[in-house]
Amino acid sequence: MIIAQLSDFHARPRGTAAYGDVDTNAMMRRAVAALLALDPLPDCVLVTGDLTDCGLPEEYDLVREALADLPMPVFPVPGNHDRRETFAAGLGGLCSKLPATGFQHYTVEDYPVRLIGLDTLVAGEHGGALCPEREAWLAARLGEGDGRPTLIFMHHPPFLTGIDGMDVMLCTVSPELPELIARHPEIERIVCGHYHRPIVRRWAGTLGFVAPGTAHQVALDLRPGVENRFILEPPGFALHVWRDGVGLVSHSVPIGDFGPRRDFVLDPAYPGQHADA
């Protein structure tokens, strides 16, 4: 099973650039084209929040138009740049799993890997949260599981990364949530967006994974107390690949034209070709 993860489109109304000069709409379409060029194609696509920049209906129209080119199911969750009601109305026709109202979380039971999407949006705030109601919903869904490998996808990471400018905007959770996650070893990954960088860390007995953005990235700055800035590093997406006997393996994939694939031509002096010490 191949699960693609796109994140942080920040789509803008047609003809409008993000932050004054970033054509996020063109980069969103380029990300979709990169998925369509994969062989084999992914079985499904997760979109981990901030599909739009301002949560406007015309932004969701452009997102829906771009994602409609994908032949496989698409499973989105909202981020802090989204508006919950507009998100549900704009994308409900694209993803039948989305509730018509309320928190936009759901399970997908159709694959060898069980998928659980969580809504971490807190209206009017940059950071996210899993309130008691949302944590209870997750606990109930985990309790219904059949032991299959499980991937949780959400926008805000629930763990610190050492990037102070983003860590003040993480997903606030109760002390009981890491304990809940740790009691379910079938959880292979918690995959997120929001930080616009590829990041991996161990948390609550599983692996937390953050996908890069499909447009601009957050500049890597590990100095304490530094505010965020963005940088036009290569955009990217993630592929989470499940195989029996191997497990779940996650890959970060850059988006761009890096030339043709080339054969390795080894120098005769390469020691791997010789038995001598």
N, C-alpha and C positions, 0 to 999 in steps of 0.2 A: 504494500500500500504506500502511495506517495501522497503526502499532504503538503501542498504549497502554502506558504504564509506571506501575504502581502501586508504592509502596514503603513499608516500615516500618509495617505494620498494628499491631504490638505487641498482638495479640489476647490477652485474658485469660480465665480461666475465667468462665463465666456468672455475672453478678452481682458481679464483682470489677472495680474501677477500676484503671487504671494510675497509678502514682505518687500514689495516694490519691484522685484526683478527676478523672481523664481517662477518659471512656467510649470507649475505643478500639474496642470492638466495634461500637457504634452508628456510629462514624465510618467504620469499614471497610465496613459495609453501605451507608452513604451514598455512599462512593466508588464502589462497584459500581453503585449506582443512577445515579450521574452518568455512568458509562460507558454504561449501557443507554439513557440519554436522548440520546446523541450520534446525529447523522444526517449522514453515514453512520456506521455502527458500525465500530469498529476491526476489522482482520483478525485480530489476535491481541493478547494481553495478556502483558507481562512483569511479574513481581513480584520486585523486586530486594532481597529479604532482609528479615530481622526480621519474618517473617510472624506470629510469636508473641513474647510477652514473655519466657517462661521455657522454651519448648520442650516444654510438657506435652501429652500426648495429647489432653486435652479442649480445649486451645487449637487444636490442628490440626483437631479436629472442627468447631469454629466457623468456621475459615478455609475448610475444604473446603465447608461448608454455604453460606457466603456466595459463594464463587467458582463454585459449581455453577450459580448463576443466569445466568452468562455463557454465551452461545451459541457464542462463538468459542474457539479453543484458548488455554490458559493455560500459561505457561512460567515457573516459579518457580526461584529459586536461594536458598540459605540465607544468613543473616547471623549475626552473633555472638550474637544472642538465640535463635537456633534450635539444635536438637540434631540432628546429621546423621542418626542412625539413625531418630529419631522423625519427622523431616522426611520421609525417604524412605518410611517406613511410612504416615504420615498423608496424604501427597499423591500417592503413586504411582498411585492410582486416578484422580486428577484429571489427571495429566500422564504419559502413557506414556513420555515421553523420560527420565524420572528413572531412574537406575540403582537396582537393589534395594539395593546396598551400596556403600560406598566414596565417593569424591568425587562430588559431585552436579553434574557438568558434562556438557554434551552440545551437539550442534549441531542446528539446524533448517534443513532444506534445501528447504522446500516453497514458498518465497516469492521474489519478485524481490530482496529483501534477505536475505542469509544471516545467521542468528543463531547466536551462540556464547555459551552460558551457562557461567560460571565459578564454582566453589565456592571462596570465599576464607576460609571458616571455620577458625579455630584454636581447638580446644576449650579452654575455660577462660580465654580472653583476649578483651578488648574489640576489639583490633585484628585485622587479617586478614593473610594472606600467600598468595603463590603460591610454594610450595616448588619445588625443581628438578623434581620429578615433575610438578607441575601446569603449570609453564612448558613442560616438554617436550611435554606433552599439547597445549597450545595451539599450540606451534610445528608439531607434526605436523598439526593440523587446518588451520592456515593454509596449510601446504604442500599440502594436498589441495584447496584452493579453486580455483574456476574463473574467478576475476576478478570475480565479482559483488560489488556493494557489500555490505559486511559490517558488522554491528553486534555488538559484544561487550557483554554485560551481566553485572554482578557486583555484590556488595553494597558492599564497601569500595573507595573510590577509591584508585588507585595513585599519586595526585599530591597535592601540597600545595595548600591553598586560602587560607592566611593566617588561618584560624580555629584558633588554637593548641589550644583545648580538644578539637577533633576531630582535628587533624592528628597528634596523638600516637597516634591509633587508626586510621591509614590502613592500606592494604594494602602490606606489605613485599614488595618484589620485588628481583630481582638487577639489576645494572647492564646486563645483556644484554637485559632485557625491553624497555625503550624502543627499543633498537636493532632488536629483532625487529618491534615495532609499526611503526617507521618504514620498514622494508623492505617493508611491505604497504600501499601507498597505497589499496587497496580498503577499508581499515577507515575507515568514515565517522564512527563514534562509539564511545566507550567510555562506556556509561551505567551509573550507580551509584545507590545509596541512601546509607544510613548517616548522612549529615550533616543530614538533615531540613531541607534548604534548597534552593532552585533555584540552581545554581552552574554556570558554564561557564568552562572554560579550555582553552587550547591545550597539548597535551602529546604528545611523541613523534611529531610530524607529523600528529596527528589532533586531534579535539575530545573533551575529557572533559566529561561532562554529569552533574550530580547532580540527581535529582528531589526535590521536596518530599515530606514525609510526608503520609499520609492523615489523620493526627490532629494531634498536637502537633509544633511545629517547634523546632529548636535556635535559641536567641536569637542574633542576629547581634552578635558582639562581636569587634572586630578589635584589641583591646588585647593586647599580648604577655603570655603567661603566665596569662591569665584562664581559670578553669575553666568548664565548660559549665553552662548553665541552659536550661530550656525555656520556651516561650512559646506561647500559644494564638493565634498568627497564623492566617489562613485556611489550611486544609489544601488540598492540591492533588495533581495528577498530571501526567504529561507525555504528549504525543502527538508521535511521530516519523513524519513523513509523507514517503514517497518517491514522486516523480513523475519519469517520463522527461523529460529536458530541463530539469529543475529541480534534482534531487538530493534529499538528505535535509535536511529542515527540522524543527527541534524547537520545540515550543510548551509552555510551562508554563500549566496550566489550574487556576484556583482552584475549589474545591468550595464551593458555597453558593447561596443564593437572592439574586440581585442585581437582581431586578426584571425587567420585560420588556425585550426589545430595542426600541430607539427609533430613529426616523428622524432623520437630521441635518437641521436647518432652519437654513440659512445666513443670516446677517445680510446685507442688501443691500450693506453696505459692505465685505464680504469681498473682498480684492484679487484672488482667483483668478477672480472673475467679470468682471474688467475688463481691457482690454488696455492701459490707460494705466499709465505708470510709477508 
